[in-house]
Amino acid sequence: MSDPTPKPPSDASAPSLHVDSDWKAQAEAERAKLAEREAAMQARAKDVPEGLPPADFRGLVGLLASQAVMGLGTMADPQGRVVVDLEGSRFATELLQVLKDKTTGNLTPEESGELDEILRELHLRFAAITRMIAEQMSKDPSSVRMAAPGAPGAPMGAAPAPAAPAKPAGGASKLIIP
Protein backbone atom coordinates (compact mmCIF):
# COMPACT_ATOMS: atom_id res chain seq x y z
CA MET A 1 0.00 0.00 0.00
CA SER A 2 1.11 3.53 -0.56
CA ASP A 3 1.27 6.33 2.02
CA PRO A 4 -1.62 8.84 1.40
CA THR A 5 0.29 11.84 2.82
CA PRO A 6 2.44 13.55 0.22
CA LYS A 7 6.07 14.01 1.09
CA PRO A 8 7.92 17.17 0.08
CA PRO A 9 10.66 16.74 -2.42
CA SER A 10 14.05 16.38 -0.82
CA ASP A 11 15.40 19.43 -2.57
CA ALA A 12 12.73 21.79 -1.04
CA SER A 13 14.05 24.15 1.59
CA ALA A 14 12.53 24.21 5.09
CA PRO A 15 10.26 27.20 5.84
CA SER A 16 11.99 30.03 7.63
CA LEU A 17 10.63 31.86 10.64
CA HIS A 18 10.55 35.65 10.44
CA VAL A 19 10.27 37.48 13.78
CA ASP A 20 9.26 41.11 13.72
CA SER A 21 11.37 42.99 16.27
CA ASP A 22 8.77 45.80 16.54
CA TRP A 23 6.24 43.24 17.74
CA LYS A 24 8.64 42.14 20.47
CA ALA A 25 9.06 45.70 21.70
CA GLN A 26 5.30 46.29 21.69
CA ALA A 27 4.63 43.05 23.60
CA GLU A 28 7.32 43.96 26.13
CA ALA A 29 5.75 47.43 26.64
CA GLU A 30 2.30 45.88 27.16
CA ARG A 31 3.75 43.38 29.64
CA ALA A 32 5.38 46.22 31.60
CA LYS A 33 2.11 48.20 31.61
CA LEU A 34 0.18 45.17 32.90
CA ALA A 35 2.78 44.62 35.62
CA GLU A 36 2.39 48.26 36.74
CA ARG A 37 -1.40 47.90 36.90
CA GLU A 38 -1.11 44.66 38.86
CA ALA A 39 1.28 46.30 41.33
CA ALA A 40 -1.10 49.26 41.77
CA MET A 41 -4.06 46.91 42.34
CA GLN A 42 -2.10 44.90 44.89
CA ALA A 43 -1.10 48.09 46.72
CA ARG A 44 -4.76 49.15 46.91
CA ALA A 45 -5.81 45.66 47.97
CA LYS A 46 -3.50 45.89 50.99
CA ASP A 47 -5.56 48.84 52.25
CA VAL A 48 -8.86 46.92 51.97
CA PRO A 49 -9.68 44.24 54.55
CA GLU A 50 -9.93 40.73 53.09
CA GLY A 51 -13.29 39.79 51.67
CA LEU A 52 -14.41 43.35 50.95
CA PRO A 53 -14.41 44.84 47.46
CA PRO A 54 -12.59 48.11 46.86
CA ALA A 55 -14.46 51.24 47.95
CA ASP A 56 -15.21 52.81 44.59
CA PHE A 57 -18.11 54.26 42.59
CA ARG A 58 -19.16 50.88 41.23
CA GLY A 59 -19.30 49.46 44.77
CA LEU A 60 -21.47 52.33 45.99
CA VAL A 61 -23.88 51.95 43.09
CA GLY A 62 -23.97 48.18 43.60
CA LEU A 63 -24.71 48.55 47.32
CA LEU A 64 -27.63 50.90 46.73
CA ALA A 65 -28.95 48.83 43.82
CA SER A 66 -28.88 45.64 45.89
CA GLN A 67 -30.81 47.39 48.68
CA ALA A 68 -33.43 48.49 46.16
CA VAL A 69 -33.71 45.00 44.67
CA MET A 70 -33.95 43.37 48.11
CA GLY A 71 -36.86 45.69 48.92
CA LEU A 72 -38.63 44.35 45.85
CA GLY A 73 -38.94 40.89 47.36
CA THR A 74 -35.81 39.07 46.25
CA MET A 75 -35.22 37.74 49.75
CA ALA A 76 -37.50 35.50 51.76
CA ASP A 77 -37.84 35.40 55.53
CA PRO A 78 -37.01 32.21 57.49
CA GLN A 79 -40.54 30.89 56.91
CA GLY A 80 -40.12 31.22 53.14
CA ARG A 81 -42.42 34.22 52.78
CA VAL A 82 -41.52 37.01 50.40
CA VAL A 83 -40.80 40.30 52.15
CA VAL A 84 -41.46 43.41 50.04
CA ASP A 85 -40.43 46.84 51.27
CA LEU A 86 -41.59 49.21 48.55
CA GLU A 87 -40.71 52.33 50.51
CA GLY A 88 -37.20 51.08 51.25
CA SER A 89 -36.74 50.12 47.61
CA ARG A 90 -38.02 53.50 46.46
CA PHE A 91 -35.65 55.28 48.86
CA ALA A 92 -32.58 53.35 47.61
CA THR A 93 -33.61 54.04 44.00
CA GLU A 94 -34.06 57.74 44.76
CA LEU A 95 -30.59 57.80 46.34
CA LEU A 96 -29.19 56.37 43.11
CA GLN A 97 -31.00 59.10 41.17
CA VAL A 98 -29.50 61.77 43.47
CA LEU A 99 -26.08 60.22 42.93
CA LYS A 100 -26.61 60.37 39.17
CA ASP A 101 -27.78 63.99 39.30
CA LYS A 102 -24.89 65.12 41.51
CA THR A 103 -22.19 63.35 39.49
CA THR A 104 -23.36 64.44 36.02
CA GLY A 105 -20.31 65.37 33.98
CA ASN A 106 -17.91 63.68 36.39
CA LEU A 107 -18.49 60.06 35.42
CA THR A 108 -16.84 58.00 32.72
CA PRO A 109 -19.17 57.00 29.89
CA GLU A 110 -19.08 53.43 31.24
CA GLU A 111 -20.07 54.53 34.79
CA SER A 112 -22.81 56.79 33.47
CA GLY A 113 -24.16 54.03 31.24
CA GLU A 114 -24.17 51.49 34.08
CA LEU A 115 -25.98 53.90 36.39
CA ASP A 116 -28.59 54.71 33.72
CA GLU A 117 -29.15 51.00 33.05
CA ILE A 118 -29.49 50.18 36.75
CA LEU A 119 -32.00 53.00 37.31
CA ARG A 120 -34.03 51.95 34.26
CA GLU A 121 -34.10 48.32 35.45
CA LEU A 122 -35.09 49.31 39.02
CA HIS A 123 -37.93 51.50 37.77
CA LEU A 124 -39.24 48.67 35.58
CA ARG A 125 -39.02 46.13 38.41
CA PHE A 126 -40.66 48.52 40.89
CA ALA A 127 -43.59 49.07 38.53
CA ALA A 128 -43.95 45.33 37.87
CA ILE A 129 -43.83 44.38 41.57
CA THR A 130 -46.30 47.12 42.51
CA ARG A 131 -48.67 45.91 39.80
CA MET A 132 -48.29 42.27 40.93
CA ILE A 133 -49.02 43.17 44.56
CA ALA A 134 -52.12 45.12 43.56
CA GLU A 135 -53.35 42.18 41.47
CA GLN A 136 -52.64 39.72 44.29
CA MET A 137 -54.47 41.88 46.83
CA SER A 138 -57.48 42.21 44.55
CA LYS A 139 -57.63 38.43 43.96
CA ASP A 140 -56.80 37.12 47.44
CA PRO A 141 -56.32 39.76 50.17
CA SER A 142 -55.53 37.05 52.74
CA SER A 143 -52.35 36.09 50.89
CA VAL A 144 -50.81 39.49 51.67
CA ARG A 145 -49.98 40.50 55.22
CA MET A 146 -48.96 43.96 56.34
CA ALA A 147 -46.13 43.74 58.86
CA ALA A 148 -46.48 45.56 62.15
CA PRO A 149 -43.96 48.34 62.88
CA GLY A 150 -40.79 46.93 64.38
CA ALA A 151 -41.43 43.52 62.86
CA PRO A 152 -38.68 42.03 60.72
CA GLY A 153 -38.95 43.62 57.30
CA ALA A 154 -40.86 46.64 58.57
CA PRO A 155 -39.15 50.01 58.20
CA MET A 156 -37.99 51.62 61.43
CA GLY A 157 -40.20 54.40 62.69
CA ALA A 158 -43.07 53.28 60.49
CA ALA A 159 -46.59 54.29 61.24
CA PRO A 160 -48.89 51.50 62.41
CA ALA A 161 -49.81 49.21 59.56
CA PRO A 162 -53.44 48.97 58.51
CA ALA A 163 -55.23 45.95 59.90
CA ALA A 164 -54.55 42.91 57.77
CA PRO A 165 -57.45 40.86 56.54
CA ALA A 166 -58.11 37.71 58.50
CA LYS A 167 -56.12 34.74 57.29
CA PRO A 168 -57.85 31.54 56.40
CA ALA A 169 -57.50 28.84 59.05
CA GLY A 170 -54.22 26.96 58.66
CA GLY A 171 -53.06 29.25 55.85
CA ALA A 172 -50.03 31.46 56.06
CA SER A 173 -49.34 34.61 54.12
CA LYS A 174 -46.89 34.23 51.29
CA LEU A 175 -46.25 37.96 50.96
CA ILE A 176 -45.40 40.42 53.70
CA ILE A 177 -45.51 44.15 53.06
CA PRO A 178 -44.11 46.40 55.78
PyRosetta script that sets phi, psi and omega in degrees:
from pyrosetta import init, pose_from_sequence

init()
pose = pose_from_sequence("MSDPTPKPPSDASAPSLHVDSDWKAQAEAERAKLAEREAAMQARAKDVPEGLPPADFRGLVGLLASQAVMGLGTMADPQGRVVVDLEGSRFATELLQVLKDKTTGNLTPEESGELDEILRELHLRFAAITRMIAEQMSKDPSSVRMAAPGAPGAPMGAAPAPAAPAKPAGGASKLIIP")
pose.set_psi(1, 153.8)
pose.set_omega(1, -179.8)
pose.set_phi(2, -102.2)
pose.set_psi(2, 154.9)
pose.set_omega(2, -179.5)
pose.set_phi(3, -78.9)
pose.set_psi(3, 123.9)
pose.set_omega(3, -176.1)
pose.set_phi(4, -72.7)
pose.set_psi(4, -19.0)
pose.set_omega(4, -179.0)
pose.set_phi(5, -84.7)
pose.set_psi(5, 126.3)
pose.set_omega(5, -179.8)
pose.set_phi(6, -71.7)
pose.set_psi(6, 143.5)
pose.set_omega(6, 178.7)
pose.set_phi(7, -105.9)
pose.set_psi(7, 138.6)
pose.set_omega(7, 179.5)
pose.set_phi(8, -68.0)
pose.set_psi(8, 149.8)
pose.set_omega(8, 177.0)
pose.set_phi(9, -62.4)
pose.set_psi(9, 150.0)
pose.set_omega(9, -175.4)
pose.set_phi(10, -67.7)
pose.set_psi(10, -19.2)
pose.set_omega(10, -178.8)
pose.set_phi(11, -89.1)
pose.set_psi(11, -3.5)
pose.set_omega(11, 179.8)
pose.set_phi(12, -73.8)
pose.set_psi(12, 139.7)
pose.set_omega(12, -179.7)
pose.set_phi(13, -83.2)
pose.set_psi(13, 150.5)
pose.set_omega(13, 178.9)
pose.set_phi(14, -70.9)
pose.set_psi(14, 145.9)
pose.set_omega(14, -179.9)
pose.set_phi(15, -64.2)
pose.set_psi(15, 145.1)
pose.set_omega(15, 179.5)
pose.set_phi(16, -101.3)
pose.set_psi(16, 152.7)
pose.set_omega(16, -178.6)
pose.set_phi(17, -103.0)
pose.set_psi(17, 124.5)
pose.set_omega(17, 179.5)
pose.set_phi(18, -108.9)
pose.set_psi(18, 120.9)
pose.set_omega(18, -179.7)
pose.set_phi(19, -108.0)
pose.set_psi(19, 125.7)
pose.set_omega(19, 179.5)
pose.set_phi(20, -83.9)
pose.set_psi(20, 118.4)
pose.set_omega(20, -176.9)
pose.set_phi(21, -70.1)
pose.set_psi(21, -27.6)
pose.set_omega(21, 176.8)
pose.set_phi(22, -64.3)
pose.set_psi(22, -38.6)
pose.set_omega(22, 178.8)
pose.set_phi(23, -61.4)
pose.set_psi(23, -40.9)
pose.set_omega(23, 179.4)
pose.set_phi(24, -61.7)
pose.set_psi(24, -44.5)
pose.set_omega(24, -179.4)
pose.set_phi(25, -64.4)
pose.set_psi(25, -41.0)
pose.set_omega(25, 179.6)
pose.set_phi(26, -65.7)
pose.set_psi(26, -43.4)
pose.set_omega(26, 178.4)
pose.set_phi(27, -63.9)
pose.set_psi(27, -38.7)
pose.set_omega(27, 179.1)
pose.set_phi(28, -66.3)
pose.set_psi(28, -39.2)
pose.set_omega(28, 177.7)
pose.set_phi(29, -65.2)
pose.set_psi(29, -42.4)
pose.set_omega(29, 178.1)
pose.set_phi(30, -64.5)
pose.set_psi(30, -39.6)
pose.set_omega(30, 178.4)
pose.set_phi(31, -63.3)
pose.set_psi(31, -40.7)
pose.set_omega(31, 178.9)
pose.set_phi(32, -66.2)
pose.set_psi(32, -39.7)
pose.set_omega(32, 179.1)
pose.set_phi(33, -64.2)
pose.set_psi(33, -43.2)
pose.set_omega(33, 177.7)
pose.set_phi(34, -63.5)
pose.set_psi(34, -38.7)
pose.set_omega(34, 178.5)
pose.set_phi(35, -64.5)
pose.set_psi(35, -38.7)
pose.set_omega(35, 177.5)
pose.set_phi(36, -64.5)
pose.set_psi(36, -44.8)
pose.set_omega(36, 178.4)
pose.set_phi(37, -61.6)
pose.set_psi(37, -43.1)
pose.set_omega(37, 179.5)
pose.set_phi(38, -62.2)
pose.set_psi(38, -41.8)
pose.set_omega(38, 179.1)
pose.set_phi(39, -64.3)
pose.set_psi(39, -40.6)
pose.set_omega(39, 179.0)
pose.set_phi(40, -65.8)
pose.set_psi(40, -40.9)
pose.set_omega(40, 178.7)
pose.set_phi(41, -65.7)
pose.set_psi(41, -39.6)
pose.set_omega(41, 178.5)
pose.set_phi(42, -66.6)
pose.set_psi(42, -37.2)
pose.set_omega(42, 178.1)
pose.set_phi(43, -64.7)
pose.set_psi(43, -41.2)
pose.set_omega(43, 177.9)
pose.set_phi(44, -68.7)
pose.set_psi(44, -36.0)
pose.set_omega(44, -178.8)
pose.set_phi(45, -64.9)
pose.set_psi(45, -28.0)
pose.set_omega(45, 178.7)
pose.set_phi(46, -67.1)
pose.set_psi(46, -28.0)
pose.set_omega(46, -179.7)
pose.set_phi(47, -80.3)
pose.set_psi(47, -17.6)
pose.set_omega(47, -176.9)
pose.set_phi(48, -100.6)
pose.set_psi(48, 129.2)
pose.set_omega(48, 176.9)
pose.set_phi(49, -58.1)
pose.set_psi(49, 150.6)
pose.set_omega(49, -179.4)
pose.set_phi(50, -58.9)
pose.set_psi(50, 142.5)
pose.set_omega(50, 176.6)
pose.set_phi(51, 89.9)
pose.set_psi(51, -14.6)
pose.set_omega(51, 179.8)
pose.set_phi(52, -102.8)
pose.set_psi(52, 140.5)
pose.set_omega(52, 176.5)
pose.set_phi(53, -73.1)
pose.set_psi(53, 166.1)
pose.set_omega(53, 178.2)
pose.set_phi(54, -65.1)
pose.set_psi(54, 147.2)
pose.set_omega(54, 178.2)
pose.set_phi(55, -81.6)
pose.set_psi(55, 97.8)
pose.set_omega(55, -179.9)
pose.set_phi(56, -140.9)
pose.set_psi(56, -179.2)
pose.set_omega(56, -177.0)
pose.set_phi(57, -60.1)
pose.set_psi(57, -44.2)
pose.set_omega(57, -179.5)
pose.set_phi(58, -60.7)
pose.set_psi(58, -39.1)
pose.set_omega(58, 178.6)
pose.set_phi(59, -65.3)
pose.set_psi(59, -40.8)
pose.set_omega(59, 178.7)
pose.set_phi(60, -64.1)
pose.set_psi(60, -46.1)
pose.set_omega(60, 179.0)
pose.set_phi(61, -62.8)
pose.set_psi(61, -42.3)
pose.set_omega(61, 179.4)
pose.set_phi(62, -63.1)
pose.set_psi(62, -39.8)
pose.set_omega(62, 179.0)
pose.set_phi(63, -62.7)
pose.set_psi(63, -48.4)
pose.set_omega(63, -179.8)
pose.set_phi(64, -66.8)
pose.set_psi(64, -39.3)
pose.set_omega(64, 179.5)
pose.set_phi(65, -65.4)
pose.set_psi(65, -39.3)
pose.set_omega(65, 179.8)
pose.set_phi(66, -67.9)
pose.set_psi(66, -34.7)
pose.set_omega(66, 175.4)
pose.set_phi(67, -63.8)
pose.set_psi(67, -42.2)
pose.set_omega(67, 179.5)
pose.set_phi(68, -64.8)
pose.set_psi(68, -42.8)
pose.set_omega(68, -179.3)
pose.set_phi(69, -67.8)
pose.set_psi(69, -39.6)
pose.set_omega(69, 178.3)
pose.set_phi(70, -61.6)
pose.set_psi(70, -37.5)
pose.set_omega(70, 178.5)
pose.set_phi(71, -66.8)
pose.set_psi(71, -16.3)
pose.set_omega(71, 179.6)
pose.set_phi(72, -92.0)
pose.set_psi(72, 14.1)
pose.set_omega(72, 172.0)
pose.set_phi(73, 93.7)
pose.set_psi(73, 23.1)
pose.set_omega(73, 179.8)
pose.set_phi(74, -80.9)
pose.set_psi(74, -9.3)
pose.set_omega(74, 179.0)
pose.set_phi(75, -119.0)
pose.set_psi(75, 142.1)
pose.set_omega(75, 178.1)
pose.set_phi(76, -104.3)
pose.set_psi(76, 155.8)
pose.set_omega(76, 175.5)
pose.set_phi(77, -80.7)
pose.set_psi(77, 176.0)
pose.set_omega(77, -178.0)
pose.set_phi(78, -57.9)
pose.set_psi(78, -24.4)
pose.set_omega(78, 178.6)
pose.set_phi(79, -86.5)
pose.set_psi(79, 1.0)
pose.set_omega(79, 178.6)
pose.set_phi(80, 87.0)
pose.set_psi(80, 9.1)
pose.set_omega(80, 179.4)
pose.set_phi(81, -85.8)
pose.set_psi(81, 147.2)
pose.set_omega(81, 178.5)
pose.set_phi(82, -81.2)
pose.set_psi(82, 129.4)
pose.set_omega(82, 178.8)
pose.set_phi(83, -108.3)
pose.set_psi(83, 119.6)
pose.set_omega(83, -179.6)
pose.set_phi(84, -114.7)
pose.set_psi(84, 126.0)
pose.set_omega(84, 177.6)
pose.set_phi(85, -122.1)
pose.set_psi(85, 84.9)
pose.set_omega(85, -176.4)
pose.set_phi(86, -63.0)
pose.set_psi(86, -38.9)
pose.set_omega(86, -179.8)
pose.set_phi(87, -67.0)
pose.set_psi(87, -41.6)
pose.set_omega(87, 177.5)
pose.set_phi(88, -64.3)
pose.set_psi(88, -40.5)
pose.set_omega(88, 178.1)
pose.set_phi(89, -65.1)
pose.set_psi(89, -43.4)
pose.set_omega(89, 179.0)
pose.set_phi(90, -62.3)
pose.set_psi(90, -41.0)
pose.set_omega(90, -179.7)
pose.set_phi(91, -63.0)
pose.set_psi(91, -45.9)
pose.set_omega(91, 179.8)
pose.set_phi(92, -63.8)
pose.set_psi(92, -38.2)
pose.set_omega(92, 178.4)
pose.set_phi(93, -67.0)
pose.set_psi(93, -40.8)
pose.set_omega(93, 177.8)
pose.set_phi(94, -65.1)
pose.set_psi(94, -35.7)
pose.set_omega(94, 175.7)
pose.set_phi(95, -62.6)
pose.set_psi(95, -39.7)
pose.set_omega(95, 176.4)
pose.set_phi(96, -63.5)
pose.set_psi(96, -38.2)
pose.set_omega(96, 178.4)
pose.set_phi(97, -65.9)
pose.set_psi(97, -41.1)
pose.set_omega(97, 177.0)
pose.set_phi(98, -61.9)
pose.set_psi(98, -42.9)
pose.set_omega(98, 178.7)
pose.set_phi(99, -60.3)
pose.set_psi(99, -42.4)
pose.set_omega(99, 178.2)
pose.set_phi(100, -63.1)
pose.set_psi(100, -46.8)
pose.set_omega(100, -178.5)
pose.set_phi(101, -62.3)
pose.set_psi(101, -41.4)
pose.set_omega(101, -176.0)
pose.set_phi(102, -77.2)
pose.set_psi(102, -19.3)
pose.set_omega(102, -178.0)
pose.set_phi(103, -106.0)
pose.set_psi(103, 7.9)
pose.set_omega(103, 179.7)
pose.set_phi(104, -56.3)
pose.set_psi(104, 129.3)
pose.set_omega(104, -179.5)
pose.set_phi(105, 88.8)
pose.set_psi(105, -10.6)
pose.set_omega(105, -179.1)
pose.set_phi(106, -111.3)
pose.set_psi(106, 3.2)
pose.set_omega(106, -178.6)
pose.set_phi(107, -103.4)
pose.set_psi(107, 153.6)
pose.set_omega(107, 172.4)
pose.set_phi(108, -71.8)
pose.set_psi(108, 158.9)
pose.set_omega(108, 177.3)
pose.set_phi(109, -57.2)
pose.set_psi(109, -35.2)
pose.set_omega(109, 178.9)
pose.set_phi(110, -66.0)
pose.set_psi(110, -45.6)
pose.set_omega(110, 179.3)
pose.set_phi(111, -63.3)
pose.set_psi(111, -43.9)
pose.set_omega(111, 179.9)
pose.set_phi(112, -63.3)
pose.set_psi(112, -42.4)
pose.set_omega(112, 178.9)
pose.set_phi(113, -63.9)
pose.set_psi(113, -42.8)
pose.set_omega(113, 178.5)
pose.set_phi(114, -62.1)
pose.set_psi(114, -44.7)
pose.set_omega(114, -179.1)
pose.set_phi(115, -63.8)
pose.set_psi(115, -43.0)
pose.set_omega(115, 177.1)
pose.set_phi(116, -60.4)
pose.set_psi(116, -44.2)
pose.set_omega(116, -178.6)
pose.set_phi(117, -65.0)
pose.set_psi(117, -41.3)
pose.set_omega(117, 179.5)
pose.set_phi(118, -64.5)
pose.set_psi(118, -45.5)
pose.set_omega(118, 179.4)
pose.set_phi(119, -62.5)
pose.set_psi(119, -42.5)
pose.set_omega(119, 179.1)
pose.set_phi(120, -61.6)
pose.set_psi(120, -45.5)
pose.set_omega(120, -179.4)
pose.set_phi(121, -64.7)
pose.set_psi(121, -41.2)
pose.set_omega(121, 179.3)
pose.set_phi(122, -64.7)
pose.set_psi(122, -41.1)
pose.set_omega(122, 178.6)
pose.set_phi(123, -63.3)
pose.set_psi(123, -42.1)
pose.set_omega(123, 179.0)
pose.set_phi(124, -64.6)
pose.set_psi(124, -44.3)
pose.set_omega(124, 179.7)
pose.set_phi(125, -65.1)
pose.set_psi(125, -41.6)
pose.set_omega(125, 179.6)
pose.set_phi(126, -59.0)
pose.set_psi(126, -46.6)
pose.set_omega(126, 179.8)
pose.set_phi(127, -62.7)
pose.set_psi(127, -42.2)
pose.set_omega(127, -178.9)
pose.set_phi(128, -65.9)
pose.set_psi(128, -44.0)
pose.set_omega(128, -179.0)
pose.set_phi(129, -66.7)
pose.set_psi(129, -42.2)
pose.set_omega(129, 178.5)
pose.set_phi(130, -60.1)
pose.set_psi(130, -43.5)
pose.set_omega(130, 178.7)
pose.set_phi(131, -64.2)
pose.set_psi(131, -42.5)
pose.set_omega(131, -180.0)
pose.set_phi(132, -64.3)
pose.set_psi(132, -40.2)
pose.set_omega(132, 179.2)
pose.set_phi(133, -65.1)
pose.set_psi(133, -43.3)
pose.set_omega(133, 179.1)
pose.set_phi(134, -61.7)
pose.set_psi(134, -42.3)
pose.set_omega(134, 177.9)
pose.set_phi(135, -63.8)
pose.set_psi(135, -43.3)
pose.set_omega(135, -179.4)
pose.set_phi(136, -63.3)
pose.set_psi(136, -42.1)
pose.set_omega(136, -179.9)
pose.set_phi(137, -66.8)
pose.set_psi(137, -34.4)
pose.set_omega(137, 179.8)
pose.set_phi(138, -73.9)
pose.set_psi(138, -30.9)
pose.set_omega(138, 179.7)
pose.set_phi(139, -80.9)
pose.set_psi(139, -48.0)
pose.set_omega(139, -173.8)
pose.set_phi(140, -145.8)
pose.set_psi(140, 84.3)
pose.set_omega(140, -177.6)
pose.set_phi(141, -58.5)
pose.set_psi(141, -25.2)
pose.set_omega(141, -177.7)
pose.set_phi(142, -74.0)
pose.set_psi(142, -13.5)
pose.set_omega(142, -179.4)
pose.set_phi(143, -84.1)
pose.set_psi(143, -5.5)
pose.set_omega(143, -180.0)
pose.set_phi(144, -118.7)
pose.set_psi(144, 128.5)
pose.set_omega(144, 179.8)
pose.set_phi(145, -120.0)
pose.set_psi(145, 134.6)
pose.set_omega(145, 175.6)
pose.set_phi(146, -89.0)
pose.set_psi(146, 125.7)
pose.set_omega(146, -178.7)
pose.set_phi(147, -75.2)
pose.set_psi(147, 145.4)
pose.set_omega(147, 176.7)
pose.set_phi(148, -75.8)
pose.set_psi(148, 150.9)
pose.set_omega(148, 177.8)
pose.set_phi(149, -56.2)
pose.set_psi(149, 138.9)
pose.set_omega(149, 179.6)
pose.set_phi(150, 87.2)
pose.set_psi(150, -11.7)
pose.set_omega(150, 177.8)
pose.set_phi(151, -75.0)
pose.set_psi(151, 155.3)
pose.set_omega(151, 177.6)
pose.set_phi(152, -56.3)
pose.set_psi(152, 130.5)
pose.set_omega(152, -178.7)
pose.set_phi(153, 93.5)
pose.set_psi(153, -13.2)
pose.set_omega(153, 178.3)
pose.set_phi(154, -88.2)
pose.set_psi(154, 140.7)
pose.set_omega(154, 179.1)
pose.set_phi(155, -67.6)
pose.set_psi(155, 146.9)
pose.set_omega(155, 179.7)
pose.set_phi(156, -68.7)
pose.set_psi(156, 142.3)
pose.set_omega(156, 177.8)
pose.set_phi(157, 72.2)
pose.set_psi(157, 19.3)
pose.set_omega(157, -177.9)
pose.set_phi(158, -75.3)
pose.set_psi(158, 150.7)
pose.set_omega(158, 174.9)
pose.set_phi(159, -70.6)
pose.set_psi(159, 158.3)
pose.set_omega(159, 179.0)
pose.set_phi(160, -55.5)
pose.set_psi(160, 138.8)
pose.set_omega(160, -179.4)
pose.set_phi(161, -75.6)
pose.set_psi(161, 148.3)
pose.set_omega(161, 175.8)
pose.set_phi(162, -62.7)
pose.set_psi(162, 153.9)
pose.set_omega(162, -178.9)
pose.set_phi(163, -61.4)
pose.set_psi(163, 132.6)
pose.set_omega(163, 179.7)
pose.set_phi(164, -81.2)
pose.set_psi(164, 147.4)
pose.set_omega(164, 176.8)
pose.set_phi(165, -62.8)
pose.set_psi(165, 153.0)
pose.set_omega(165, -179.7)
pose.set_phi(166, -64.3)
pose.set_psi(166, 139.1)
pose.set_omega(166, 179.5)
pose.set_phi(167, -85.2)
pose.set_psi(167, 147.3)
pose.set_omega(167, 175.6)
pose.set_phi(168, -65.3)
pose.set_psi(168, 151.1)
pose.set_omega(168, -177.7)
pose.set_phi(169, -59.1)
pose.set_psi(169, 131.1)
pose.set_omega(169, 177.3)
pose.set_phi(170, 78.4)
pose.set_psi(170, -9.3)
pose.set_omega(170, -179.6)
pose.set_phi(171, -94.0)
pose.set_psi(171, 147.1)
pose.set_omega(171, 177.4)
pose.set_phi(172, -119.0)
pose.set_psi(172, 146.7)
pose.set_omega(172, 177.7)
pose.set_phi(173, -64.6)
pose.set_psi(173, 143.2)
pose.set_omega(173, 176.4)
pose.set_phi(174, -99.0)
pose.set_psi(174, -15.0)
pose.set_omega(174, -176.6)
pose.set_phi(175, -132.0)
pose.set_psi(175, 129.6)
pose.set_omega(175, 179.2)
pose.set_phi(176, -117.9)
pose.set_psi(176, 128.5)
pose.set_omega(176, 177.4)
pose.set_phi(177, -118.8)
pose.set_psi(177, 118.5)
pose.set_omega(177, 178.8)
pose.set_phi(178, -67.9)
pose.dump_pdb("model.pdb")
